[in-house]
Amino acid sequence: MINNENIPEDYRLYDNLINRGLILRPGFKFGSRWRIYDDEVSKSHAPWLLQTGDELAKTWESACLSIRLAEGVHKKWVCAIKNDSNWRFMQVERWSPGKD
């Protein structure tokens, strides 16, 4: 029998995202935990890169670098933050004057 208390948080997060109908693939090539797709992998590009836990940026400088990397490959940077028993997601984008 599986004890829910022993399930790693990454697996709980994975389950949360899968239950939302998202498709996850490794994101190490892009400096993130996962690339997240909202459609079939063969039909689309991943719109998001997700960082979690220890991988999360600890300073604004490292957050800016992560965001810049994500936007350089036409993706949005998202961080997953555990809040009590719920996951919260924050998407951060750079502001570029003159761009919509």
Gaussian input, Z-matrix of N, CA and C with variables (Angstrom, degrees):
# hf/3-21g

backbone

0 1
 N
 C     1     B1
 C     2     B2     1     A1
 N     3     B3     2     A2     1     D1
 C     4     B4     3     A3     2     D2
 C     5     B5     4     A4     3     D3
 N     6     B6     5     A5     4     D4
 C     7     B7     6     A6     5     D5
 C     8     B8     7     A7     6     D6
 N     9     B9     8     A8     7     D7
 C    10    B10     9     A9     8     D8
 C    11    B11    10    A10     9     D9
 N    12    B12    11    A11    10    D10
 C    13    B13    12    A12    11    D11
 C    14    B14    13    A13    12    D12
 N    15    B15    14    A14    13    D13
 C    16    B16    15    A15    14    D14
 C    17    B17    16    A16    15    D15
 N    18    B18    17    A17    16    D16
 C    19    B19    18    A18    17    D17
 C    20    B20    19    A19    18    D18
 N    21    B21    20    A20    19    D19
 C    22    B22    21    A21    20    D20
 C    23    B23    22    A22    21    D21
 N    24    B24    23    A23    22    D22
 C    25    B25    24    A24    23    D23
 C    26    B26    25    A25    24    D24
 N    27    B27    26    A26    25    D25
 C    28    B28    27    A27    26    D26
 C    29    B29    28    A28    27    D27
 N    30    B30    29    A29    28    D28
 C    31    B31    30    A30    29    D29
 C    32    B32    31    A31    30    D30
 N    33    B33    32    A32    31    D31
 C    34    B34    33    A33    32    D32
 C    35    B35    34    A34    33    D33
 N    36    B36    35    A35    34    D34
 C    37    B37    36    A36    35    D35
 C    38    B38    37    A37    36    D36
 N    39    B39    38    A38    37    D37
 C    40    B40    39    A39    38    D38
 C    41    B41    40    A40    39    D39
 N    42    B42    41    A41    40    D40
 C    43    B43    42    A42    41    D41
 C    44    B44    43    A43    42    D42
 N    45    B45    44    A44    43    D43
 C    46    B46    45    A45    44    D44
 C    47    B47    46    A46    45    D45
 N    48    B48    47    A47    46    D46
 C    49    B49    48    A48    47    D47
 C    50    B50    49    A49    48    D48
 N    51    B51    50    A50    49    D49
 C    52    B52    51    A51    50    D50
 C    53    B53    52    A52    51    D51
 N    54    B54    53    A53    52    D52
 C    55    B55    54    A54    53    D53
 C    56    B56    55    A55    54    D54
 N    57    B57    56    A56    55    D55
 C    58    B58    57    A57    56    D56
 C    59    B59    58    A58    57    D57
 N    60    B60    59    A59    58    D58
 C    61    B61    60    A60    59    D59
 C    62    B62    61    A61    60    D60
 N    63    B63    62    A62    61    D61
 C    64    B64    63    A63    62    D62
 C    65    B65    64    A64    63    D63
 N    66    B66    65    A65    64    D64
 C    67    B67    66    A66    65    D65
 C    68    B68    67    A67    66    D66
 N    69    B69    68    A68    67    D67
 C    70    B70    69    A69    68    D68
 C    71    B71    70    A70    69    D69
 N    72    B72    71    A71    70    D70
 C    73    B73    72    A72    71    D71
 C    74    B74    73    A73    72    D72
 N    75    B75    74    A74    73    D73
 C    76    B76    75    A75    74    D74
 C    77    B77    76    A76    75    D75
 N    78    B78    77    A77    76    D76
 C    79    B79    78    A78    77    D77
 C    80    B80    79    A79    78    D78
 N    81    B81    80    A80    79    D79
 C    82    B82    81    A81    80    D80
 C    83    B83    82    A82    81    D81
 N    84    B84    83    A83    82    D82
 C    85    B85    84    A84    83    D83
 C    86    B86    85    A85    84    D84
 N    87    B87    86    A86    85    D85
 C    88    B88    87    A87    86    D86
 C    89    B89    88    A88    87    D87
 N    90    B90    89    A89    88    D88
 C    91    B91    90    A90    89    D89
 C    92    B92    91    A91    90    D90
 N    93    B93    92    A92    91    D91
 C    94    B94    93    A93    92    D92
 C    95    B95    94    A94    93    D93
 N    96    B96    95    A95    94    D94
 C    97    B97    96    A96    95    D95
 C    98    B98    97    A97    96    D96
 N    99    B99    98    A98    97    D97
 C   100   B100    99    A99    98    D98
 C   101   B101   100   A100    99    D99
 N   102   B102   101   A101   100   D100
 C   103   B103   102   A102   101   D101
 C   104   B104   103   A103   102   D102
 N   105   B105   104   A104   103   D103
 C   106   B106   105   A105   104   D104
 C   107   B107   106   A106   105   D105
 N   108   B108   107   A107   106   D106
 C   109   B109   108   A108   107   D107
 C   110   B110   109   A109   108   D108
 N   111   B111   110   A110   109   D109
 C   112   B112   111   A111   110   D110
 C   113   B113   112   A112   111   D111
 N   114   B114   113   A113   112   D112
 C   115   B115   114   A114   113   D113
 C   116   B116   115   A115   114   D114
 N   117   B117   116   A116   115   D115
 C   118   B118   117   A117   116   D116
 C   119   B119   118   A118   117   D117
 N   120   B120   119   A119   118   D118
 C   121   B121   120   A120   119   D119
 C   122   B122   121   A121   120   D120
 N   123   B123   122   A122   121   D121
 C   124   B124   123   A123   122   D122
 C   125   B125   124   A124   123   D123
 N   126   B126   125   A125   124   D124
 C   127   B127   126   A126   125   D125
 C   128   B128   127   A127   126   D126
 N   129   B129   128   A128   127   D127
 C   130   B130   129   A129   128   D128
 C   131   B131   130   A130   129   D129
 N   132   B132   131   A131   130   D130
 C   133   B133   132   A132   131   D131
 C   134   B134   133   A133   132   D132
 N   135   B135   134   A134   133   D133
 C   136   B136   135   A135   134   D134
 C   137   B137   136   A136   135   D135
 N   138   B138   137   A137   136   D136
 C   139   B139   138   A138   137   D137
 C   140   B140   139   A139   138   D138
 N   141   B141   140   A140   139   D139
 C   142   B142   141   A141   140   D140
 C   143   B143   142   A142   141   D141
 N   144   B144   143   A143   142   D142
 C   145   B145   144   A144   143   D143
 C   146   B146   145   A145   144   D144
 N   147   B147   146   A146   145   D145
 C   148   B148   147   A147   146   D146
 C   149   B149   148   A148   147   D147
 N   150   B150   149   A149   148   D148
 C   151   B151   150   A150   149   D149
 C   152   B152   151   A151   150   D150
 N   153   B153   152   A152   151   D151
 C   154   B154   153   A153   152   D152
 C   155   B155   154   A154   153   D153
 N   156   B156   155   A155   154   D154
 C   157   B157   156   A156   155   D155
 C   158   B158   157   A157   156   D156
 N   159   B159   158   A158   157   D157
 C   160   B160   159   A159   158   D158
 C   161   B161   160   A160   159   D159
 N   162   B162   161   A161   160   D160
 C   163   B163   162   A162   161   D161
 C   164   B164   163   A163   162   D162
 N   165   B165   164   A164   163   D163
 C   166   B166   165   A165   164   D164
 C   167   B167   166   A166   165   D165
 N   168   B168   167   A167   166   D166
 C   169   B169   168   A168   167   D167
 C   170   B170   169   A169   168   D168
 N   171   B171   170   A170   169   D169
 C   172   B172   171   A171   170   D170
 C   173   B173   172   A172   171   D171
 N   174   B174   173   A173   172   D172
 C   175   B175   174   A174   173   D173
 C   176   B176   175   A175   174   D174
 N   177   B177   176   A176   175   D175
 C   178   B178   177   A177   176   D176
 C   179   B179   178   A178   177   D177
 N   180   B180   179   A179   178   D178
 C   181   B181   180   A180   179   D179
 C   182   B182   181   A181   180   D180
 N   183   B183   182   A182   181   D181
 C   184   B184   183   A183   182   D182
 C   185   B185   184   A184   183   D183
 N   186   B186   185   A185   184   D184
 C   187   B187   186   A186   185   D185
 C   188   B188   187   A187   186   D186
 N   189   B189   188   A188   187   D187
 C   190   B190   189   A189   188   D188
 C   191   B191   190   A190   189   D189
 N   192   B192   191   A191   190   D190
 C   193   B193   192   A192   191   D191
 C   194   B194   193   A193   192   D192
 N   195   B195   194   A194   193   D193
 C   196   B196   195   A195   194   D194
 C   197   B197   196   A196   195   D195
 N   198   B198   197   A197   196   D196
 C   199   B199   198   A198   197   D197
 C   200   B200   199   A199   198   D198
 N   201   B201   200   A200   199   D199
 C   202   B202   201   A201   200   D200
 C   203   B203   202   A202   201   D201
 N   204   B204   203   A203   202   D202
 C   205   B205   204   A204   203   D203
 C   206   B206   205   A205   204   D204
 N   207   B207   206   A206   205   D205
 C   208   B208   207   A207   206   D206
 C   209   B209   208   A208   207   D207
 N   210   B210   209   A209   208   D208
 C   211   B211   210   A210   209   D209
 C   212   B212   211   A211   210   D210
 N   213   B213   212   A212   211   D211
 C   214   B214   213   A213   212   D212
 C   215   B215   214   A214   213   D213
 N   216   B216   215   A215   214   D214
 C   217   B217   216   A216   215   D215
 C   218   B218   217   A217   216   D216
 N   219   B219   218   A218   217   D217
 C   220   B220   219   A219   218   D218
 C   221   B221   220   A220   219   D219
 N   222   B222   221   A221   220   D220
 C   223   B223   222   A222   221   D221
 C   224   B224   223   A223   222   D222
 N   225   B225   224   A224   223   D223
 C   226   B226   225   A225   224   D224
 C   227   B227   226   A226   225   D225
 N   228   B228   227   A227   226   D226
 C   229   B229   228   A228   227   D227
 C   230   B230   229   A229   228   D228
 N   231   B231   230   A230   229   D229
 C   232   B232   231   A231   230   D230
 C   233   B233   232   A232   231   D231
 N   234   B234   233   A233   232   D232
 C   235   B235   234   A234   233   D233
 C   236   B236   235   A235   234   D234
 N   237   B237   236   A236   235   D235
 C   238   B238   237   A237   236   D236
 C   239   B239   238   A238   237   D237
 N   240   B240   239   A239   238   D238
 C   241   B241   240   A240   239   D239
 C   242   B242   241   A241   240   D240
 N   243   B243   242   A242   241   D241
 C   244   B244   243   A243   242   D242
 C   245   B245   244   A244   243   D243
 N   246   B246   245   A245   244   D244
 C   247   B247   246   A246   245   D245
 C   248   B248   247   A247   246   D246
 N   249   B249   248   A248   247   D247
 C   250   B250   249   A249   248   D248
 C   251   B251   250   A250   249   D249
 N   252   B252   251   A251   250   D250
 C   253   B253   252   A252   251   D251
 C   254   B254   253   A253   252   D252
 N   255   B255   254   A254   253   D253
 C   256   B256   255   A255   254   D254
 C   257   B257   256   A256   255   D255
 N   258   B258   257   A257   256   D256
 C   259   B259   258   A258   257   D257
 C   260   B260   259   A259   258   D258
 N   261   B261   260   A260   259   D259
 C   262   B262   261   A261   260   D260
 C   263   B263   262   A262   261   D261
 N   264   B264   263   A263   262   D262
 C   265   B265   264   A264   263   D263
 C   266   B266   265   A265   264   D264
 N   267   B267   266   A266   265   D265
 C   268   B268   267   A267   266   D266
 C   269   B269   268   A268   267   D267
 N   270   B270   269   A269   268   D268
 C   271   B271   270   A270   269   D269
 C   272   B272   271   A271   270   D270
 N   273   B273   272   A272   271   D271
 C   274   B274   273   A273   272   D272
 C   275   B275   274   A274   273   D273
 N   276   B276   275   A275   274   D274
 C   277   B277   276   A276   275   D275
 C   278   B278   277   A277   276   D276
 N   279   B279   278   A278   277   D277
 C   280   B280   279   A279   278   D278
 C   281   B281   280   A280   279   D279
 N   282   B282   281   A281   280   D280
 C   283   B283   282   A282   281   D281
 C   284   B284   283   A283   282   D282
 N   285   B285   284   A284   283   D283
 C   286   B286   285   A285   284   D284
 C   287   B287   286   A286   285   D285
 N   288   B288   287   A287   286   D286
 C   289   B289   288   A288   287   D287
 C   290   B290   289   A289   288   D288
 N   291   B291   290   A290   289   D289
 C   292   B292   291   A291   290   D290
 C   293   B293   292   A292   291   D291
 N   294   B294   293   A293   292   D292
 C   295   B295   294   A294   293   D293
 C   296   B296   295   A295   294   D294
 N   297   B297   296   A296   295   D295
 C   298   B298   297   A297   296   D296
 C   299   B299   298   A298   297   D297

   B1=1.4470
   B2=1.5303
   B3=1.3010
   B4=1.4625
   B5=1.5261
   B6=1.3205
   B7=1.4589
   B8=1.5206
   B9=1.3310
   B10=1.4682
   B11=1.5117
   B12=1.3273
   B13=1.4584
   B14=1.5246
   B15=1.3294
   B16=1.4642
   B17=1.5226
   B18=1.3167
   B19=1.4633
   B20=1.5286
   B21=1.3431
   B22=1.4690
   B23=1.5329
   B24=1.3242
   B25=1.4665
   B26=1.5260
   B27=1.3394
   B28=1.4671
   B29=1.5256
   B30=1.3315
   B31=1.4592
   B32=1.5258
   B33=1.3257
   B34=1.4683
   B35=1.5314
   B36=1.3199
   B37=1.4649
   B38=1.5266
   B39=1.3280
   B40=1.4604
   B41=1.5317
   B42=1.3275
   B43=1.4616
   B44=1.5299
   B45=1.3169
   B46=1.4653
   B47=1.5250
   B48=1.3159
   B49=1.4663
   B50=1.5268
   B51=1.3253
   B52=1.4686
   B53=1.5302
   B54=1.3339
   B55=1.4740
   B56=1.5255
   B57=1.3078
   B58=1.4687
   B59=1.5308
   B60=1.3396
   B61=1.4576
   B62=1.5203
   B63=1.3335
   B64=1.4611
   B65=1.5224
   B66=1.3124
   B67=1.4630
   B68=1.5180
   B69=1.3320
   B70=1.4606
   B71=1.5177
   B72=1.3158
   B73=1.4611
   B74=1.5264
   B75=1.3282
   B76=1.4729
   B77=1.5262
   B78=1.3245
   B79=1.4603
   B80=1.5113
   B81=1.3508
   B82=1.4751
   B83=1.5183
   B84=1.3155
   B85=1.4685
   B86=1.5295
   B87=1.3369
   B88=1.4590
   B89=1.5292
   B90=1.3261
   B91=1.4580
   B92=1.5134
   B93=1.3192
   B94=1.4642
   B95=1.5235
   B96=1.3214
   B97=1.4654
   B98=1.5310
   B99=1.3450
   B100=1.4588
   B101=1.5177
   B102=1.3353
   B103=1.4629
   B104=1.5189
   B105=1.3119
   B106=1.4630
   B107=1.5228
   B108=1.3257
   B109=1.4642
   B110=1.5241
   B111=1.3329
   B112=1.4593
   B113=1.5258
   B114=1.3341
   B115=1.4603
   B116=1.5269
   B117=1.3104
   B118=1.4617
   B119=1.5233
   B120=1.3205
   B121=1.4636
   B122=1.5219
   B123=1.3234
   B124=1.4641
   B125=1.5309
   B126=1.3412
   B127=1.4623
   B128=1.5214
   B129=1.3234
   B130=1.4633
   B131=1.5249
   B132=1.3000
   B133=1.4580
   B134=1.5220
   B135=1.3186
   B136=1.4663
   B137=1.5228
   B138=1.3339
   B139=1.4610
   B140=1.5272
   B141=1.3540
   B142=1.4687
   B143=1.5236
   B144=1.3315
   B145=1.4620
   B146=1.5194
   B147=1.3282
   B148=1.4617
   B149=1.5221
   B150=1.3191
   B151=1.4614
   B152=1.5198
   B153=1.3295
   B154=1.4653
   B155=1.5219
   B156=1.3059
   B157=1.4584
   B158=1.5093
   B159=1.3355
   B160=1.4646
   B161=1.5215
   B162=1.3290
   B163=1.4686
   B164=1.5248
   B165=1.3279
   B166=1.4646
   B167=1.5173
   B168=1.2918
   B169=1.4641
   B170=1.5254
   B171=1.3223
   B172=1.4687
   B173=1.5289
   B174=1.3289
   B175=1.4631
   B176=1.5255
   B177=1.3437
   B178=1.4643
   B179=1.5229
   B180=1.3209
   B181=1.4653
   B182=1.5238
   B183=1.3350
   B184=1.4668
   B185=1.5309
   B186=1.3410
   B187=1.4710
   B188=1.5251
   B189=1.3253
   B190=1.4749
   B191=1.5202
   B192=1.3284
   B193=1.4704
   B194=1.5261
   B195=1.3279
   B196=1.4685
   B197=1.5230
   B198=1.3213
   B199=1.4687
   B200=1.5216
   B201=1.3100
   B202=1.4657
   B203=1.5328
   B204=1.3333
   B205=1.4634
   B206=1.5269
   B207=1.3277
   B208=1.4707
   B209=1.5231
   B210=1.3166
   B211=1.4611
   B212=1.5235
   B213=1.3244
   B214=1.4635
   B215=1.5197
   B216=1.3359
   B217=1.4687
   B218=1.5379
   B219=1.3493
   B220=1.4723
   B221=1.5256
   B222=1.3400
   B223=1.4580
   B224=1.5255
   B225=1.3114
   B226=1.4629
   B227=1.5249
   B228=1.3324
   B229=1.4580
   B230=1.5221
   B231=1.3261
   B232=1.4564
   B233=1.5234
   B234=1.3220
   B235=1.4632
   B236=1.5250
   B237=1.3224
   B238=1.4618
   B239=1.5217
   B240=1.3218
   B241=1.4602
   B242=1.5235
   B243=1.3218
   B244=1.4691
   B245=1.5208
   B246=1.3331
   B247=1.4598
   B248=1.5236
   B249=1.3283
   B250=1.4616
   B251=1.5268
   B252=1.3252
   B253=1.4665
   B254=1.5235
   B255=1.3268
   B256=1.4662
   B257=1.5208
   B258=1.3157
   B259=1.4584
   B260=1.5162
   B261=1.3032
   B262=1.4636
   B263=1.5194
   B264=1.3151
   B265=1.4547
   B266=1.5206
   B267=1.3144
   B268=1.4589
   B269=1.5253
   B270=1.3223
   B271=1.4628
   B272=1.5174
   B273=1.3263
   B274=1.4576
   B275=1.5222
   B276=1.3358
   B277=1.4619
   B278=1.5155
   B279=1.3257
   B280=1.4652
   B281=1.5169
   B282=1.3086
   B283=1.4560
   B284=1.5157
   B285=1.3004
   B286=1.4598
   B287=1.5177
   B288=1.3201
   B289=1.4680
   B290=1.5298
   B291=1.3175
   B292=1.4550
   B293=1.5158
   B294=1.3484
   B295=1.4647
   B296=1.5131
   B297=1.3256
   B298=1.4748
   B299=1.4979
   A1=108.41
   A2=117.49
   A3=122.49
   A4=109.32
   A5=114.96
   A6=121.15
   A7=108.01
   A8=117.50
   A9=121.73
   A10=113.44
   A11=118.02
   A12=121.04
   A13=111.85
   A14=117.63
   A15=121.29
   A16=113.51
   A17=117.70
   A18=120.71
   A19=108.45
   A20=117.79
   A21=120.27
   A22=111.76
   A23=115.84
   A24=121.47
   A25=112.30
   A26=117.54
   A27=119.88
   A28=111.33
   A29=116.86
   A30=120.25
   A31=110.84
   A32=116.00
   A33=119.83
   A34=110.32
   A35=115.97
   A36=120.32
   A37=110.10
   A38=116.97
   A39=121.81
   A40=109.66
   A41=116.25
   A42=121.67
   A43=111.01
   A44=117.26
   A45=122.47
   A46=110.76
   A47=116.75
   A48=121.15
   A49=111.99
   A50=116.98
   A51=121.20
   A52=109.90
   A53=116.59
   A54=120.44
   A55=112.41
   A56=118.16
   A57=122.30
   A58=111.23
   A59=116.62
   A60=120.63
   A61=113.78
   A62=116.99
   A63=120.77
   A64=110.52
   A65=116.02
   A66=122.51
   A67=107.45
   A68=116.82
   A69=121.54
   A70=110.87
   A71=114.73
   A72=122.84
   A73=107.41
   A74=117.48
   A75=119.07
   A76=111.43
   A77=115.38
   A78=120.28
   A79=113.83
   A80=117.33
   A81=119.88
   A82=112.67
   A83=117.23
   A84=121.33
   A85=111.28
   A86=115.63
   A87=122.02
   A88=112.19
   A89=117.62
   A90=121.12
   A91=114.09
   A92=117.21
   A93=120.56
   A94=110.12
   A95=115.59
   A96=120.61
   A97=110.00
   A98=115.66
   A99=120.06
   A100=112.46
   A101=114.63
   A102=123.10
   A103=104.01
   A104=116.78
   A105=119.58
   A106=109.47
   A107=114.63
   A108=122.59
   A109=109.21
   A110=116.35
   A111=120.59
   A112=111.22
   A113=116.43
   A114=123.02
   A115=107.02
   A116=117.25
   A117=120.90
   A118=110.44
   A119=115.73
   A120=121.47
   A121=110.97
   A122=116.99
   A123=120.38
   A124=112.96
   A125=117.26
   A126=121.09
   A127=114.08
   A128=117.56
   A129=118.39
   A130=111.92
   A131=114.56
   A132=122.14
   A133=107.26
   A134=116.42
   A135=120.12
   A136=109.49
   A137=117.84
   A138=118.74
   A139=113.60
   A140=117.23
   A141=119.56
   A142=112.62
   A143=114.27
   A144=123.01
   A145=106.40
   A146=116.99
   A147=121.20
   A148=111.12
   A149=116.11
   A150=122.40
   A151=108.22
   A152=115.32
   A153=121.05
   A154=110.70
   A155=114.76
   A156=123.28
   A157=116.34
   A158=115.89
   A159=121.82
   A160=112.66
   A161=117.17
   A162=120.81
   A163=112.36
   A164=117.02
   A165=120.12
   A166=111.55
   A167=114.80
   A168=121.07
   A169=109.21
   A170=116.21
   A171=121.22
   A172=112.11
   A173=116.41
   A174=120.97
   A175=108.20
   A176=115.74
   A177=119.29
   A178=110.61
   A179=116.77
   A180=119.56
   A181=110.80
   A182=116.90
   A183=118.67
   A184=111.25
   A185=117.70
   A186=120.04
   A187=109.80
   A188=116.56
   A189=120.44
   A190=111.28
   A191=116.95
   A192=120.08
   A193=110.99
   A194=116.87
   A195=120.65
   A196=111.18
   A197=116.20
   A198=121.10
   A199=110.40
   A200=115.86
   A201=120.55
   A202=111.07
   A203=116.62
   A204=120.84
   A205=110.07
   A206=117.04
   A207=120.63
   A208=110.97
   A209=116.36
   A210=119.53
   A211=111.99
   A212=116.94
   A213=120.58
   A214=112.95
   A215=116.64
   A216=121.05
   A217=110.19
   A218=115.58
   A219=123.33
   A220=113.13
   A221=115.13
   A222=120.92
   A223=109.53
   A224=115.79
   A225=122.06
   A226=108.18
   A227=116.12
   A228=121.10
   A229=109.01
   A230=116.03
   A231=122.04
   A232=108.35
   A233=116.02
   A234=118.78
   A235=108.50
   A236=114.72
   A237=121.75
   A238=107.73
   A239=115.68
   A240=121.31
   A241=108.44
   A242=116.07
   A243=121.21
   A244=108.56
   A245=116.40
   A246=123.08
   A247=107.19
   A248=116.19
   A249=122.16
   A250=108.29
   A251=118.16
   A252=119.67
   A253=112.00
   A254=116.85
   A255=121.33
   A256=111.42
   A257=115.73
   A258=121.74
   A259=108.70
   A260=115.97
   A261=122.91
   A262=107.17
   A263=116.61
   A264=121.31
   A265=109.23
   A266=115.27
   A267=120.40
   A268=108.35
   A269=115.20
   A270=121.48
   A271=107.56
   A272=116.04
   A273=120.69
   A274=108.41
   A275=115.65
   A276=121.42
   A277=109.38
   A278=115.72
   A279=120.53
   A280=108.65
   A281=115.44
   A282=120.42
   A283=107.19
   A284=115.50
   A285=121.40
   A286=108.21
   A287=118.31
   A288=120.47
   A289=110.94
   A290=115.93
   A291=120.37
   A292=114.11
   A293=117.73
   A294=121.02
   A295=108.84
   A296=116.20
   A297=119.94
   A298=110.76
   D1=139.68
   D2=-178.64
   D3=-88.32
   D4=131.37
   D5=176.99
   D6=-93.49
   D7=117.25
   D8=-177.16
   D9=-58.90
   D10=-26.77
   D11=-178.71
   D12=-69.78
   D13=-22.19
   D14=-177.10
   D15=-94.41
   D16=1.90
   D17=-179.73
   D18=-79.21
   D19=123.49
   D20=-179.96
   D21=-60.14
   D22=147.98
   D23=-178.19
   D24=-59.33
   D25=-35.10
   D26=178.15
   D27=-58.93
   D28=-38.09
   D29=178.95
   D30=-69.13
   D31=-37.66
   D32=177.73
   D33=-64.76
   D34=-40.78
   D35=177.83
   D36=-65.78
   D37=-44.74
   D38=177.53
   D39=-54.98
   D40=-47.76
   D41=179.64
   D42=-61.24
   D43=-41.89
   D44=178.33
   D45=-57.99
   D46=-47.13
   D47=-177.67
   D48=-70.36
   D49=-40.51
   D50=177.94
   D51=-62.13
   D52=-40.95
   D53=179.23
   D54=-66.29
   D55=-17.17
   D56=175.64
   D57=-86.56
   D58=0.74
   D59=178.76
   D60=86.51
   D61=14.77
   D62=-179.42
   D63=-92.85
   D64=157.23
   D65=179.03
   D66=-114.12
   D67=129.73
   D68=-177.44
   D69=-112.46
   D70=138.88
   D71=174.39
   D72=-134.34
   D73=153.54
   D74=179.57
   D75=-55.30
   D76=142.20
   D77=-178.08
   D78=-117.25
   D79=14.82
   D80=-174.77
   D81=-58.65
   D82=-30.45
   D83=178.65
   D84=-62.09
   D85=-24.08
   D86=-177.99
   D87=-110.57
   D88=13.11
   D89=178.33
   D90=73.03
   D91=27.92
   D92=-179.40
   D93=-135.89
   D94=169.78
   D95=178.52
   D96=-70.76
   D97=-50.68
   D98=-176.74
   D99=-138.27
   D100=151.18
   D101=162.77
   D102=-94.86
   D103=137.67
   D104=-176.99
   D105=-119.10
   D106=127.13
   D107=179.12
   D108=-108.75
   D109=146.08
   D110=173.58
   D111=-109.90
   D112=9.82
   D113=177.81
   D114=-148.57
   D115=176.10
   D116=179.32
   D117=-55.07
   D118=138.47
   D119=-178.05
   D120=-58.97
   D121=-38.01
   D122=-178.15
   D123=-72.59
   D124=-16.93
   D125=-176.93
   D126=-101.24
   D127=-13.37
   D128=-171.88
   D129=-147.38
   D130=174.72
   D131=172.27
   D132=-104.50
   D133=153.38
   D134=178.85
   D135=-70.74
   D136=122.06
   D137=179.19
   D138=-76.43
   D139=-18.31
   D140=-174.03
   D141=-130.45
   D142=150.25
   D143=167.37
   D144=-116.72
   D145=132.03
   D146=-175.18
   D147=-114.67
   D148=133.15
   D149=172.15
   D150=-117.01
   D151=146.82
   D152=-177.88
   D153=-138.55
   D154=165.35
   D155=169.49
   D156=41.97
   D157=-122.95
   D158=-176.46
   D159=-65.78
   D160=-20.47
   D161=-179.48
   D162=-77.81
   D163=-18.05
   D164=-176.03
   D165=-59.90
   D166=144.77
   D167=177.46
   D168=-60.60
   D169=134.74
   D170=-179.46
   D171=-98.49
   D172=-16.40
   D173=179.88
   D174=-131.50
   D175=162.99
   D176=176.96
   D177=-64.00
   D178=-33.30
   D179=179.12
   D180=-62.40
   D181=-46.78
   D182=-179.82
   D183=-70.31
   D184=-32.10
   D185=175.22
   D186=-63.93
   D187=-44.37
   D188=179.05
   D189=-61.48
   D190=-38.88
   D191=178.06
   D192=-64.96
   D193=-42.47
   D194=178.71
   D195=-63.89
   D196=-42.66
   D197=179.61
   D198=-64.64
   D199=-43.23
   D200=-179.75
   D201=-63.39
   D202=-41.26
   D203=176.92
   D204=-61.71
   D205=-46.79
   D206=-179.95
   D207=-59.92
   D208=-46.37
   D209=-178.01
   D210=-70.36
   D211=-25.98
   D212=176.89
   D213=-66.69
   D214=-22.23
   D215=176.96
   D216=-112.55
   D217=23.88
   D218=173.91
   D219=60.76
   D220=44.74
   D221=177.22
   D222=-131.50
   D223=165.50
   D224=176.58
   D225=-102.24
   D226=140.48
   D227=178.51
   D228=-89.92
   D229=128.23
   D230=-179.67
   D231=-128.59
   D232=137.35
   D233=173.10
   D234=-115.71
   D235=141.11
   D236=178.61
   D237=-102.33
   D238=127.40
   D239=-177.58
   D240=-123.80
   D241=127.46
   D242=178.94
   D243=-80.82
   D244=125.32
   D245=179.31
   D246=-125.54
   D247=102.26
   D248=-172.87
   D249=56.98
   D250=-116.35
   D251=-179.75
   D252=-102.94
   D253=6.77
   D254=-178.24
   D255=-111.59
   D256=152.65
   D257=173.10
   D258=-98.44
   D259=136.38
   D260=174.33
   D261=-116.17
   D262=144.91
   D263=-177.97
   D264=-122.65
   D265=133.87
   D266=179.49
   D267=-125.76
   D268=121.95
   D269=176.48
   D270=-101.70
   D271=129.26
   D272=-178.73
   D273=-123.56
   D274=135.00
   D275=178.67
   D276=-126.65
   D277=154.45
   D278=173.68
   D279=-78.15
   D280=146.95
   D281=173.54
   D282=-95.36
   D283=124.08
   D284=178.18
   D285=-118.88
   D286=112.95
   D287=-179.90
   D288=-55.18
   D289=135.45
   D290=178.11
   D291=89.75
   D292=-9.19
   D293=176.88
   D294=-104.16
   D295=147.25
   D296=178.14
   D297=-75.78

